[in-house]
Amino acid sequence: MSQESSRARPDDAAITETLLRLVAERGADKTVCPSEVARALGGSHPDGWGPLMQPVRRAAVRLMKDGRVVILRKGRAVDPDDFRGIYRLSLPR
């Protein structure tokens, strides 16, 4: 991704598409770190991907409520409306 394109903030559709693609590529019984999604969209510098962490989290919550991904904390599915800390994303089983 060029510097030019990394300046424009990805929209919700781009975040959702990237999250779903990365989880699908990783496959069943594997997980993706939300920062991987943010880095795929914002580049390797924290100034690019850091601001995307909350939008990625919101997309993950929406997708879990739709049954398309699972948010895991310490290997267990969380309540999408009430979780804190480090989490990972996976395909539903």
N, C-alpha and C positions, 0 to 999 in steps of 0.2 A: 504494500500500500504506500503510495507516495505521501510526502509531507502535505501536499495540497489537500488530498482527499481525507487525510486523517484529521484535519481541522474541523470539518463539518461533523457535527454530532450525529451518530447513527440514529435513525428513528426506531420506534418500537417494532416495526415489521422486520427491520434488518437485525435487531437484537434477537427477536424470536426465531427468525430463520437460522441465524448462526448458532444459537443455543441448541435448537433441534438437530441441526446438521452435526454438530460436534458430539452430541449424545448418541446419535445414530451411528456415526463413524466409530465411536468407542465400542459400541456393541453392548449386548446383554451382559449383566453382572459386572459391568465396569462403570466407573464414575468419571465425571468431569468436574474440575474445580471452576467455580464461577469466574475466577480471574482469567482462566483460559479463554472464556467467551469474550470477556472485556478486552484481552490482549489481541484476539483475532480481529476485533473491530477497531481498536484504538492504537494498536502498535505496541512495541516493547517498552516505550518510555512511560513511567508512571503518570506523567502529565496527560498522556493520551488515554491510557486505560483506567486510571484511578477514578475519574468522574463517571465512568460507565458502570461501576460496581452496583450502585443503587438501582439504575434502570435494569440491569441484568437480574437483580434480585426480584424486582417487581414482575419482570417477564416470567421468571421461574415460578413465582407464586401463582400467577395467572395460569400458566401451563399445568401446574400440579392440580389446580382446581378443575381444569378441563380434562384431567386424566392422561395428559400427554408426557409428563415427566414426573419423577419423584424427587423430592428434596430430602436428603439424608443428613443426619447428624449422628456421628458415632455409629454409623452403619444402620441406623433405624430411621424410618420415615417420620417426618415431623408434621405437626399441625401447621399448615401453610400460613395461618393467621397469627401464629404465636411461636416463633422460634428465634433463637439468638445464636450469635457466634459463628464459628466456622461450619460450613455446610458443603455438600457435594451434590451433584445432579446425576441422575441415571434414568434409564428407560423404565417404565412400569414393568413389573414381572407378570 
